Amino acid sequence: MEGEIAVIDNALWDEFHRVVNMTSRELSDWLRTESATPDGEEVPDRAGTKTGQHVLHILRKRKADLTADDVEVIQYVIDQVYAQRRDDLEPVQGDAAWRHALMDIGHDPLRAPERPERGTHAPE
């Protein structure tokens, strides 16, 4: 159900925070920048894509407060980033549209990963 708290394992949570390598502040600023037009800006809480906004809300939550919808978005974002990137997530330059699409979901492909490689995480 939509508002029901979901259980997420540590590996998935860690992987999400590995692929989403922008902070909530950076993502919020980016979404507002992308939504701005010469005539004005979107309301900050509605700027950017629906998925980008959902990622932003997840970044501001504690793991214990995640819903089933959040977990679906977490898995979707991980899958999207790996579909468009190498598993090691080493910085690579691509065209601007590709980079911007990834940044819309919180992943900057020019930023080096700070966490262990995919599928590995620190002991609990």
MDAnalysis code that builds the backbone (N, CA, C; Angstrom):
import MDAnalysis as mda
import numpy as np

u = mda.Universe.empty(372, n_residues=124, atom_resindex=np.repeat(np.arange(124), 3), trajectory=True)
u.add_TopologyAttr("name", ["N", "CA", "C"] * 124)
u.add_TopologyAttr("resid", np.arange(1, 125))
u.add_TopologyAttr("resname", ["MET", "GLU", "GLY", "GLU", "ILE", "ALA", "VAL", "ILE", "ASP", "ASN", "ALA", "LEU", "TRP", "ASP", "GLU", "PHE", "HIS", "ARG", "VAL", "VAL", "ASN", "MET", "THR", "SER", "ARG", "GLU", "LEU", "SER", "ASP", "TRP", "LEU", "ARG", "THR", "GLU", "SER", "ALA", "THR", "PRO", "ASP", "GLY", "GLU", "GLU", "VAL", "PRO", "ASP", "ARG", "ALA", "GLY", "THR", "LYS", "THR", "GLY", "GLN", "HIS", "VAL", "LEU", "HIS", "ILE", "LEU", "ARG", "LYS", "ARG", "LYS", "ALA", "ASP", "LEU", "THR", "ALA", "ASP", "ASP", "VAL", "GLU", "VAL", "ILE", "GLN", "TYR", "VAL", "ILE", "ASP", "GLN", "VAL", "TYR", "ALA", "GLN", "ARG", "ARG", "ASP", "ASP", "LEU", "GLU", "PRO", "VAL", "GLN", "GLY", "ASP", "ALA", "ALA", "TRP", "ARG", "HIS", "ALA", "LEU", "MET", "ASP", "ILE", "GLY", "HIS", "ASP", "PRO", "LEU", "ARG", "ALA", "PRO", "GLU", "ARG", "PRO", "GLU", "ARG", "GLY", "THR", "HIS", "ALA", "PRO", "GLU"])
u.atoms.positions = np.array([
    [0.828, -1.182, 0.000],
    [0.000, 0.000, 0.000],
    [0.874, 1.248, 0.000],
    [0.293, 2.329, -0.460],
    [1.054, 3.546, -0.688],
    [1.740, 4.106, 0.548],
    [1.036, 4.322, 1.645],
    [1.624, 4.961, 2.807],
    [2.190, 4.009, 3.832],
    [2.112, 2.722, 3.562],
    [2.552, 1.719, 4.519],
    [4.083, 1.638, 4.550],
    [4.635, 1.527, 5.747],
    [6.088, 1.432, 5.914],
    [6.581, 0.109, 5.325],
    [7.685, 0.163, 4.594],
    [8.252, -1.017, 3.953],
    [9.593, -1.354, 4.587],
    [9.962, -2.608, 4.475],
    [11.264, -3.055, 4.955],
    [12.196, -3.109, 3.743],
    [13.371, -2.547, 3.906],
    [14.369, -2.554, 2.837],
    [15.672, -3.083, 3.419],
    [16.327, -3.971, 2.682],
    [17.571, -4.516, 3.233],
    [18.712, -3.511, 3.077],
    [19.723, -3.692, 3.896],
    [20.855, -2.757, 3.922],
    [21.568, -2.664, 2.584],
    [21.678, -3.801, 1.878],
    [22.396, -3.797, 0.602],
    [21.706, -2.891, -0.418],
    [20.378, -2.962, -0.496],
    [19.642, -2.126, -1.444],
    [19.732, -0.651, -1.055],
    [19.593, -0.367, 0.222],
    [19.697, 1.010, 0.730],
    [21.080, 1.584, 0.430],
    [22.131, 0.791, 0.696],
    [23.502, 1.232, 0.422],
    [23.725, 1.448, -1.073],
    [23.191, 0.538, -1.885],
    [23.353, 0.651, -3.334],
    [22.666, 1.913, -3.863],
    [21.497, 2.218, -3.343],
    [20.790, 3.438, -3.736],
    [21.651, 4.660, -3.428],
    [22.225, 4.693, -2.247],
    [23.050, 5.843, -1.870],
    [24.383, 5.857, -2.600],
    [24.767, 4.749, -3.178],
    [25.970, 4.718, -4.008],
    [25.673, 5.295, -5.387],
    [24.563, 4.876, -5.988],
    [24.265, 5.359, -7.341],
    [23.705, 6.777, -7.330],
    [22.974, 7.136, -6.286],
    [22.503, 8.517, -6.155],
    [23.630, 9.273, -5.459],
    [24.507, 9.840, -6.277],
    [25.719, 10.457, -5.742],
    [25.604, 11.975, -5.606],
    [24.390, 12.486, -5.721],
    [24.144, 13.908, -5.475],
    [23.463, 14.034, -4.116],
    [23.785, 15.079, -3.384],
    [23.124, 15.313, -2.103],
    [21.706, 15.810, -2.363],
    [20.882, 15.800, -1.332],
    [19.518, 16.303, -1.500],
    [19.545, 17.776, -1.916],
    [20.461, 18.536, -1.394],
    [20.592, 19.956, -1.765],
    [20.973, 20.099, -3.236],
    [21.962, 19.325, -3.666],
    [22.389, 19.386, -5.067],
    [21.255, 18.977, -6.006],
    [20.550, 17.902, -5.651],
    [19.453, 17.438, -6.494],
    [18.331, 18.469, -6.533],
    [17.992, 19.029, -5.390],
    [16.951, 20.053, -5.334],
    [17.322, 21.252, -6.209],
    [18.556, 21.711, -6.091],
    [19.025, 22.836, -6.911],
    [18.975, 22.481, -8.399],
    [19.414, 21.265, -8.720],
    [19.419, 20.822, -10.115],
    [17.995, 20.766, -10.675],
    [17.069, 20.185, -9.937],
    [15.691, 20.068, -10.417],
    [15.069, 21.446, -10.643],
    [15.363, 22.380, -9.756],
    [14.844, 23.744, -9.935],
    [15.470, 24.402, -11.162],
    [16.755, 24.193, -11.367],
    [17.449, 24.765, -12.519],
    [16.887, 24.203, -13.817],
    [16.694, 22.894, -13.864],
    [16.171, 22.240, -15.059],
    [14.752, 22.689, -15.383],
    [13.966, 23.017, -14.372],
    [12.567, 23.404, -14.575],
    [12.388, 24.886, -14.866],
    [13.435, 25.658, -14.651],
    [13.327, 27.106, -14.848],
    [13.161, 27.436, -16.332],
    [12.350, 28.430, -16.582],
    [12.153, 28.933, -17.938],
    [12.411, 30.437, -17.919],
    [12.511, 31.052, -19.081],
    [12.701, 32.509, -19.093],
    [11.560, 33.260, -18.401],
    [10.385, 32.630, -18.343],
    [9.222, 33.286, -17.743],
    [9.090, 33.055, -16.247],
    [9.876, 32.161, -15.689],
    [9.781, 31.910, -14.253],
    [10.237, 30.518, -13.888],
    [10.054, 30.192, -12.616],
    [10.464, 28.892, -12.099],
    [9.264, 28.143, -11.558],
    [9.401, 26.819, -11.507],
    [8.400, 25.972, -10.865],
    [8.422, 26.230, -9.365],
    [7.323, 25.912, -8.715],
    [7.303, 25.915, -7.256],
    [8.347, 24.888, -6.824],
    [9.255, 25.221, -5.883],
    [10.355, 24.312, -5.541],
    [9.932, 22.876, -5.243],
    [8.803, 22.680, -4.590],
    [8.374, 21.320, -4.263],
    [7.873, 20.547, -5.473],
    [7.712, 21.224, -6.599],
    [7.203, 20.556, -7.796],
    [8.163, 20.647, -8.972],
    [9.353, 21.158, -8.753],
    [10.323, 21.320, -9.833],
    [10.916, 19.972, -10.217],
    [11.151, 19.784, -11.504],
    [11.787, 18.565, -11.977],
    [10.799, 17.467, -12.303],
    [11.349, 16.299, -12.600],
    [10.527, 15.148, -12.959],
    [9.884, 14.542, -11.720],
    [8.850, 13.758, -11.943],
    [8.180, 13.075, -10.831],
    [9.160, 12.134, -10.121],
    [9.936, 11.388, -10.898],
    [10.914, 10.476, -10.293],
    [11.985, 11.256, -9.544],
    [12.458, 12.339, -10.119],
    [13.456, 13.167, -9.443],
    [12.949, 13.699, -8.118],
    [11.711, 14.140, -8.089],
    [11.109, 14.609, -6.841],
    [10.996, 13.480, -5.827],
    [10.648, 12.280, -6.301],
    [10.531, 11.144, -5.387],
    [11.904, 10.787, -4.807],
    [12.933, 10.800, -5.644],
    [14.295, 10.544, -5.156],
    [14.663, 11.578, -4.099],
    [14.334, 12.822, -4.345],
    [14.619, 13.889, -3.386],
    [13.931, 13.618, -2.048],
    [12.678, 13.193, -2.081],
    [11.960, 12.870, -0.839],
    [12.597, 11.679, -0.122],
    [13.054, 10.684, -0.880],
    [13.713, 9.520, -0.278],
    [15.007, 9.948, 0.408],
    [15.778, 10.811, -0.238],
    [17.040, 11.272, 0.352],
    [16.828, 11.981, 1.682],
    [15.665, 12.538, 1.863],
    [15.364, 13.269, 3.097],
    [14.719, 12.389, 4.162],
    [14.553, 11.106, 3.863],
    [13.910, 10.193, 4.810],
    [14.934, 9.323, 5.522],
    [14.489, 8.772, 6.636],
    [15.260, 7.722, 7.296],
    [14.854, 6.392, 6.668],
    [15.755, 5.448, 6.687],
    [15.477, 4.125, 6.122],
    [14.219, 3.515, 6.737],
    [14.016, 3.710, 8.023],
    [12.874, 3.126, 8.732],
    [11.540, 3.731, 8.298],
    [11.564, 4.860, 7.588],
    [10.332, 5.545, 7.185],
    [9.945, 5.310, 5.728],
    [10.654, 4.429, 5.039],
    [10.382, 4.196, 3.623],
    [9.071, 3.453, 3.413],
    [8.382, 3.805, 2.331],
    [7.152, 3.112, 1.943],
    [7.464, 2.138, 0.805],
    [6.490, 1.315, 0.470],
    [6.650, 0.384, -0.650],
    [6.902, 1.155, -1.951],
    [6.227, 2.290, -2.132],
    [6.469, 3.127, -3.315],
    [7.912, 3.620, -3.355],
    [8.448, 3.985, -2.204],
    [9.845, 4.428, -2.127],
    [10.783, 3.313, -2.573],
    [10.527, 2.106, -2.099],
    [11.390, 0.968, -2.440],
    [11.333, 0.698, -3.945],
    [10.159, 0.830, -4.553],
    [10.039, 0.656, -6.006],
    [10.873, 1.699, -6.745],
    [10.826, 2.936, -6.294],
    [11.606, 4.002, -6.934],
    [13.095, 3.757, -6.720],
    [13.479, 3.317, -5.540],
    [14.881, 2.994, -5.260],
    [15.386, 1.954, -6.254],
    [14.634, 0.873, -6.446],
    [15.047, -0.182, -7.378],
    [15.075, 0.343, -8.814],
    [14.087, 1.140, -9.181],
    [14.026, 1.716, -10.525],
    [15.260, 2.585, -10.803],
    [15.617, 3.436, -9.854],
    [16.763, 4.336, -10.037],
    [18.057, 3.534, -10.170],
    [18.235, 2.549, -9.322],
    [19.429, 1.695, -9.415],
    [19.494, 1.041, -10.791],
    [18.375, 0.458, -11.233],
    [18.336, -0.208, -12.539],
    [18.631, 0.772, -13.675],
    [18.061, 1.975, -13.608],
    [18.280, 2.983, -14.649],
    [19.741, 3.401, -14.731],
    [20.348, 3.648, -13.592],
    [21.744, 4.086, -13.592],
    [22.637, 2.989, -14.156],
    [22.446, 1.745, -13.717],
    [23.295, 0.664, -14.223],
    [23.013, 0.325, -15.678],
    [21.805, 0.577, -16.158],
    [21.501, 0.344, -17.569],
    [22.267, 1.328, -18.461],
    [22.588, 2.477, -17.920],
    [23.253, 3.514, -18.705],
    [24.724, 3.711, -18.354],
    [25.208, 2.989, -17.354],
    [26.583, 3.156, -16.873],
    [27.280, 1.815, -16.763],
    [28.598, 1.840, -16.583],
    [29.355, 0.635, -16.249],
    [29.135, 0.344, -14.774],
    [29.338, -0.896, -14.373],
    [29.123, -1.273, -12.975],
    [30.041, -0.548, -11.999],
    [31.236, -0.152, -12.434],
    [32.152, 0.496, -11.491],
    [31.806, 1.973, -11.256],
    [30.920, 2.521, -12.066],
    [30.466, 3.914, -11.939],
    [31.599, 4.934, -11.989],
    [32.710, 4.560, -12.601],
    [33.804, 5.522, -12.748],
    [33.327, 6.689, -13.610],
    [33.828, 7.894, -13.343],
    [33.375, 9.064, -14.088],
    [33.643, 8.928, -15.588],
    [32.641, 9.225, -16.376],
    [32.788, 9.255, -17.824],
    [32.013, 10.452, -18.353],
    [32.523, 10.972, -19.449],
    [31.854, 12.106, -20.065],
    [30.985, 11.588, -21.195],
    [29.772, 12.058, -21.259],
    [28.857, 11.732, -22.345],
    [28.247, 13.021, -22.841],
    [27.231, 12.894, -23.675],
    [26.610, 14.132, -24.135],
    [25.760, 14.745, -23.029],
    [25.436, 16.002, -23.189],
    [24.744, 16.753, -22.135],
    [23.375, 16.168, -21.816],
    [22.623, 15.739, -22.823],
    [21.278, 15.195, -22.575],
    [21.356, 13.930, -21.723],
    [22.334, 13.079, -21.993],
    [22.526, 11.843, -21.223],
    [22.861, 12.178, -19.775],
    [23.803, 13.087, -19.585],
    [24.186, 13.482, -18.226],
    [23.004, 14.105, -17.492],
    [22.285, 14.976, -18.144],
    [21.159, 15.653, -17.503],
    [20.053, 14.674, -17.131],
    [19.803, 13.675, -17.977],
    [18.786, 12.662, -17.655],
    [19.181, 11.887, -16.404],
    [20.457, 11.551, -16.269],
    [20.921, 10.856, -15.065],
    [20.871, 11.775, -13.850],
    [21.219, 13.026, -14.033],
    [21.171, 13.970, -12.916],
    [19.737, 14.205, -12.444],
    [18.773, 14.061, -13.346],
    [17.364, 14.209, -12.965],
    [16.936, 13.171, -11.930],
    [17.669, 12.049, -11.844],
    [17.357, 11.024, -10.838],
    [18.447, 10.935, -9.764],
    [19.316, 11.953, -9.721],
    [20.272, 12.056, -8.629],
    [21.647, 11.476, -8.870],
    [21.961, 11.115, -10.127],
    [23.273, 10.536, -10.423],
    [24.043, 11.449, -11.370],
    [25.191, 11.939, -10.910],
    [26.064, 12.742, -11.764],
    [27.168, 11.833, -12.299],
    [27.154, 11.525, -13.605],
    [28.137, 10.589, -14.158],
    [29.569, 11.114, -14.167],
    [29.760, 12.390, -13.884],
    [31.120, 12.932, -13.829],
    [31.725, 12.854, -12.435],
    [30.942, 12.415, -11.471],
    [31.418, 12.324, -10.091],
    [31.864, 10.884, -9.804],
    [33.034, 10.758, -9.192],
    [33.552, 9.434, -8.837],
    [32.746, 8.844, -7.683],
    [32.564, 7.514, -7.690],
    [31.847, 6.882, -6.573],
    [32.670, 6.951, -5.295],
    [31.979, 7.097, -4.174],
    [32.663, 7.155, -2.882],
    [32.417, 5.908, -2.056],
    [31.615, 5.021, -2.583],
    [31.227, 3.841, -1.819],
    [31.738, 2.581, -2.501],
    [31.645, 1.422, -1.832],
    [32.109, 0.170, -2.436],
    [31.394, -0.122, -3.743],
    [32.004, -0.984, -4.572],
    [31.400, -1.350, -5.844],
    [30.075, -2.058, -5.654],
    [29.288, -2.097, -6.718],
    [27.962, -2.700, -6.707],
    [28.000, -4.097, -6.111],
    [27.011, -4.357, -5.254],
    [26.869, -5.681, -4.674],
    [27.700, -5.899, -3.426],
    [28.490, -4.917, -3.050],
    [29.269, -5.039, -1.822],
    [28.895, -3.890, -0.910],
    [28.898, -4.141, 0.360],
    [28.647, -3.057, 1.306],
    [29.382, -3.342, 2.597],
    [29.546, -2.313, 3.353],
    [30.282, -2.432, 4.611],
    [29.548, -3.360, 5.563],
    [30.274, -4.092, 6.388],
    [29.622, -4.956, 7.370],
    [28.761, -4.130, 8.317],
    [27.712, -4.757, 8.788],
    [26.790, -4.049, 9.689],
    [27.284, -4.034, 11.104],
])
